[in-house]
Amino acid sequence: MPKHEFSVEMTCEGCAEAVSRVLNKLGGVEFNIDLPNKKVCIESEHSTDTLLATLNKTGKAVSYLGPK
């Protein structure tokens, strides 16, 4: 499965939990949250646009960094 890396403006554990919640709701994803570096690495067959839209539901600033 393709891996994608995103930058997400997370400042606390609550932010990371919000990211986990929206990704788990989407389904079909495996992900790793790097809170200190404000990065989320997602392994999924979903399109980059779908993943970006899902992460945007957290209300955090999100940007796509590229394939991992």
C-alpha positions in Angstrom: 0.0 0.0 0.0 1.2 3.5 -0.7 2.5 5.6 2.2 1.9 9.3 2.4 3.3 11.9 4.8 1.3 14.9 6.0 2.2 17.9 8.2 -0.6 18.5 10.7 -0.5 21.4 13.2 -0.9 19.3 16.4 0.1 20.8 19.7 -1.1 18.2 22.2 -2.3 14.7 22.8 -5.9 15.9 22.2 -4.9 17.0 18.7 -3.3 13.6 18.0 -6.5 11.9 19.2 -8.6 14.0 16.9 -6.4 12.9 14.0 -6.8 9.2 15.1 -10.5 9.6 15.4 -11.1 10.9 11.8 -8.7 8.4 10.3 -10.3 5.5 12.1 -13.7 6.6 11.0 -12.5 6.7 7.3 -11.2 3.1 7.6 -8.8 1.3 5.4 -5.8 3.1 6.8 -2.7 2.4 8.9 -1.1 5.4 10.4 1.7 6.7 12.7 1.4 10.0 14.4 4.6 11.8 15.2 3.4 14.5 17.6 6.8 16.2 18.4 7.5 16.7 14.6 3.8 17.4 13.8 3.7 14.7 11.1 1.3 11.9 10.2 2.4 9.0 8.1 -0.5 7.2 6.5 -0.5 3.9 4.6 -3.6 3.6 2.5 -5.2 2.9 -0.9 -7.3 6.1 -0.5 -6.3 9.0 -2.7 -4.2 11.8 -1.4 -7.2 14.2 -1.8 -9.4 11.9 0.3 -6.7 11.7 3.1 -6.2 15.5 3.0 -10.0 16.1 3.2 -10.2 13.7 6.1 -7.4 15.3 8.0 -8.9 18.7 7.4 -12.0 17.6 9.4 -9.9 18.0 12.5 -9.8 21.8 11.9 -6.0 21.8 12.0 -3.7 23.2 9.4 -2.8 20.3 7.1 -0.4 20.0 4.2 0.8 17.1 2.1 4.5 16.5 2.3 4.7 13.7 -0.3 5.1 10.0 -0.6 7.0 8.3 2.2 
